[in-house]
Amino acid sequence: MSDDRSIAITFDLFGTLVSASRPDDPAEALAEELRTRDVSVPENWEELYATPQVDIEPGRELSLPDHVRAALEESGVDTDSPGQSRRPDGPGSGEADVVTEAVRAAFDRRVNRRDGAGTAIEAASRRGRVGLLSNCSVPGLVDRTLERVALDGRFDAVLASVDVGYRKPDRRAFQAAADRLGVDVTDLVHVGDNPETDGGIEDVGGIAILLENVSLSAVPDRLSEVRIQ
């Protein structure tokens, strides 16, 4: 057993490093944002929103704007007619089409940095390269959230499933993170709160630190104990 091999640590975002509110009724929240942007919302919107509109393989991520766009087009709504975005929407995102803009506005809600988040990231940086690996189907929301809680610039790599193309626990999501951080996926330690998604790192030979077993404040001590076989 040795601890001199290079390892990397990734963190989940929502529920792990930050707590975030969500709209009580996502479909209605989206409908309101679409209407403010002069997009016609079908009467059966709730049903359309709840129904998969695009066939994708298991483990793949579909961006929420693509799902919303397909749902609207199913009812004959021309999502191009309102034109382009009237304002920038998030760091580095440039201008967005109205559907993407509406999705971002509906889901960019109150967010709080969890106690111990910064300390856990600092402890991880003492063990190896540090990344963020988040399941998020809203383009730009991960970067926007990191900026709002002053955690931007703290990671060697930031990966959202909407950009990677795969969702945890799919092995390809973890592999993408390992590749960006320059380690084998078996040398990846992932910190998260969800055993079903974040725990998937163990299925590819990595190590999971789950907040159902370890508090965020205790993550630094747990990381100091990690040894790679």
C-alpha positions as CSV (number, residue, x, y, z in Angstrom):
1,M,0.0,0.0,0.0
2,S,1.4,3.4,-1.0
3,D,0.2,7.0,-0.7
4,D,2.7,8.5,-3.2
5,R,0.6,8.0,-6.3
6,S,-1.1,11.1,-7.8
7,I,-4.7,11.4,-6.8
8,A,-7.4,13.9,-7.7
9,I,-10.4,15.0,-5.7
10,T,-13.7,16.1,-7.2
11,F,-16.7,17.6,-5.4
12,D,-20.3,17.6,-6.2
13,L,-21.9,21.0,-6.0
14,F,-25.6,21.1,-5.2
15,G,-26.3,19.6,-1.8
16,T,-22.6,19.2,-1.1
17,L,-20.8,22.5,-1.3
18,V,-23.9,24.7,-1.6
19,S,-27.6,24.5,-0.6
20,A,-29.9,25.8,-3.3
21,S,-33.6,26.4,-3.4
22,R,-35.7,25.1,-6.3
23,P,-39.0,26.3,-7.7
24,D,-41.9,24.6,-6.1
25,D,-43.4,24.0,-9.5
26,P,-40.6,23.9,-12.1
27,A,-43.0,23.7,-15.1
28,E,-45.0,26.7,-13.9
29,A,-41.8,28.7,-13.1
30,L,-40.6,28.0,-16.6
31,A,-44.0,28.9,-18.1
32,E,-43.9,32.3,-16.4
33,E,-40.4,33.1,-17.6
34,L,-41.3,32.0,-21.2
35,R,-44.4,34.3,-21.2
36,T,-42.3,37.3,-20.1
37,R,-40.2,36.7,-23.2
38,D,-43.2,36.5,-25.5
39,V,-43.1,32.8,-26.0
40,S,-46.5,31.1,-26.3
41,V,-47.0,28.5,-23.7
42,P,-49.4,25.6,-24.6
43,E,-52.4,24.8,-22.4
44,N,-51.0,21.3,-21.7
45,W,-47.6,22.6,-20.7
46,E,-47.4,20.7,-17.5
47,E,-47.9,17.4,-19.4
48,L,-45.5,18.3,-22.1
49,Y,-42.8,19.4,-19.6
50,A,-43.2,16.1,-17.7
51,T,-42.9,13.9,-20.8
52,P,-39.5,13.0,-22.4
53,Q,-39.4,14.6,-25.8
54,V,-36.0,13.4,-27.0
55,D,-34.7,9.9,-27.0
56,I,-31.2,9.6,-25.5
57,E,-29.1,6.7,-24.4
58,P,-28.9,5.9,-20.6
59,G,-26.4,8.0,-18.8
60,R,-26.5,10.8,-21.4
61,E,-27.4,14.3,-20.3
62,L,-30.0,16.4,-22.2
63,S,-29.8,20.1,-21.6
64,L,-33.0,21.4,-20.1
65,P,-33.3,24.1,-22.8
66,D,-33.3,21.4,-25.5
67,H,-36.0,19.5,-23.6
68,V,-38.1,22.7,-23.3
69,R,-37.6,23.6,-26.9
70,A,-38.7,20.2,-28.0
71,A,-41.7,20.3,-25.8
72,L,-42.8,23.7,-27.2
73,E,-42.2,22.6,-30.8
74,E,-44.3,19.5,-30.1
75,S,-47.2,21.9,-29.9
76,G,-46.1,23.9,-32.9
77,V,-44.6,26.8,-31.0
78,D,-41.9,28.6,-33.0
79,T,-39.2,29.1,-30.4
80,D,-37.1,31.2,-32.8
81,S,-39.7,33.9,-33.4
82,P,-39.1,36.0,-30.2
83,G,-35.5,36.6,-31.4
84,Q,-32.3,36.6,-29.4
85,S,-31.6,37.4,-25.8
86,R,-31.9,41.0,-24.7
87,R,-29.3,40.7,-22.0
88,P,-26.2,38.6,-21.0
89,D,-27.1,35.8,-18.7
90,G,-24.3,34.6,-16.6
91,P,-20.5,34.8,-16.6
92,G,-19.0,33.8,-19.9
93,S,-22.3,32.7,-21.4
94,G,-22.6,35.5,-23.9
95,E,-26.1,36.0,-25.4
96,A,-28.6,33.2,-25.1
97,D,-31.7,32.3,-27.1
98,V,-35.0,33.1,-25.3
99,V,-35.6,29.5,-24.2
100,T,-32.2,29.1,-22.6
101,E,-32.6,32.5,-21.0
102,A,-36.0,31.5,-19.5
103,V,-34.6,28.2,-18.2
104,R,-31.7,30.0,-16.5
105,A,-34.0,32.6,-14.9
106,A,-36.4,29.9,-13.6
107,F,-33.7,27.9,-11.9
108,D,-31.2,30.5,-10.8
109,R,-32.6,30.8,-7.3
110,R,-31.3,31.5,-3.8
111,V,-28.1,29.6,-3.0
112,N,-25.9,29.4,0.1
113,R,-22.4,28.2,0.6
114,R,-22.3,25.4,3.2
115,D,-20.2,25.8,6.3
116,G,-16.9,24.0,5.7
117,A,-17.0,24.1,1.9
118,G,-13.9,26.3,1.6
119,T,-11.9,24.4,4.1
120,A,-12.7,21.1,2.4
121,I,-11.6,22.4,-0.9
122,E,-8.3,23.7,0.6
123,A,-7.7,20.3,2.2
124,A,-8.3,18.6,-1.1
125,S,-5.8,20.9,-2.8
126,R,-3.1,19.6,-0.4
127,R,-3.7,16.0,-1.6
128,G,-3.9,16.6,-5.4
129,R,-5.6,18.5,-8.2
130,V,-9.2,19.5,-7.4
131,G,-12.2,19.5,-9.6
132,L,-16.0,20.0,-9.5
133,L,-18.3,17.4,-11.1
134,S,-22.0,18.4,-10.9
135,N,-25.1,17.0,-12.4
136,C,-26.8,20.0,-13.9
137,S,-28.9,20.3,-17.1
138,V,-29.0,24.1,-17.1
139,P,-26.2,25.7,-19.1
140,G,-24.1,28.2,-17.2
141,L,-25.8,27.5,-13.8
142,V,-22.8,25.8,-12.2
143,D,-20.5,28.7,-13.1
144,R,-23.1,31.2,-12.0
145,T,-23.5,29.4,-8.7
146,L,-19.8,29.2,-8.0
147,E,-19.5,32.9,-8.6
148,R,-22.3,33.8,-6.3
149,V,-20.9,31.8,-3.4
150,A,-17.3,33.0,-4.0
151,L,-16.0,29.5,-4.9
152,D,-15.1,30.4,-8.5
153,G,-11.4,30.0,-9.3
154,R,-10.9,27.4,-6.6
155,F,-10.9,24.4,-8.9
156,D,-8.5,23.0,-11.5
157,A,-11.4,21.8,-13.6
158,V,-15.2,22.5,-13.5
159,L,-17.4,20.0,-15.2
160,A,-21.2,20.2,-15.4
161,S,-23.1,17.2,-16.9
162,V,-24.7,19.5,-19.5
163,D,-21.3,20.3,-20.9
164,V,-19.7,16.8,-20.4
165,G,-22.7,15.1,-22.0
166,Y,-23.0,12.4,-19.2
167,R,-24.6,12.4,-15.8
168,K,-23.3,10.7,-12.6
169,P,-23.3,7.8,-11.9
170,D,-22.4,7.0,-15.6
171,R,-18.7,6.0,-15.7
172,R,-18.1,8.4,-18.6
173,A,-18.8,11.4,-16.3
174,F,-16.2,10.3,-13.8
175,Q,-13.8,9.4,-16.6
176,A,-14.2,12.9,-18.1
177,A,-13.2,14.4,-14.7
178,A,-10.3,12.1,-14.3
179,D,-9.0,13.0,-17.8
180,R,-9.3,16.7,-17.1
181,L,-7.4,16.3,-13.8
182,G,-4.7,14.1,-15.3
183,V,-5.2,10.9,-13.3
184,D,-6.6,7.5,-13.8
185,V,-10.2,7.2,-12.8
186,T,-9.2,4.7,-10.2
187,D,-7.2,7.4,-8.5
188,L,-10.2,9.7,-8.3
189,V,-11.8,10.6,-4.9
190,H,-15.3,12.0,-5.2
191,V,-17.1,13.9,-2.4
192,G,-20.8,14.2,-2.6
193,D,-24.1,13.8,-0.9
194,N,-26.0,11.3,-3.0
195,P,-25.2,7.6,-2.7
196,E,-26.9,6.8,-6.0
197,T,-25.1,9.4,-8.2
198,D,-22.0,10.4,-6.3
199,G,-21.4,6.9,-5.0
200,G,-21.1,5.7,-8.6
201,I,-17.4,6.5,-8.5
202,E,-16.9,3.2,-6.6
203,D,-18.2,1.3,-9.5
204,V,-15.3,2.5,-11.6
205,G,-12.7,1.8,-8.9
206,G,-12.5,5.2,-7.3
207,I,-13.2,6.3,-3.8
208,A,-16.5,7.9,-2.6
209,I,-16.7,10.2,0.4
210,L,-20.4,10.6,1.1
211,L,-21.9,13.2,3.4
212,E,-24.4,10.7,4.7
213,N,-21.5,9.1,6.5
214,V,-19.1,12.0,6.9
215,S,-20.0,15.7,7.6
216,L,-18.5,18.3,5.3
217,S,-16.4,19.7,8.2
218,A,-14.9,16.2,8.7
219,V,-13.9,15.8,5.0
220,P,-10.4,17.3,5.5
221,D,-9.6,14.6,8.1
222,R,-11.1,11.9,5.8
223,L,-9.1,13.1,2.9
224,S,-5.9,12.9,4.9
225,E,-6.6,9.2,5.5
226,V,-7.1,8.3,1.8
227,R,-4.6,5.9,0.5
228,I,-4.5,4.5,-3.1
229,Q,-3.9,0.8,-3.4
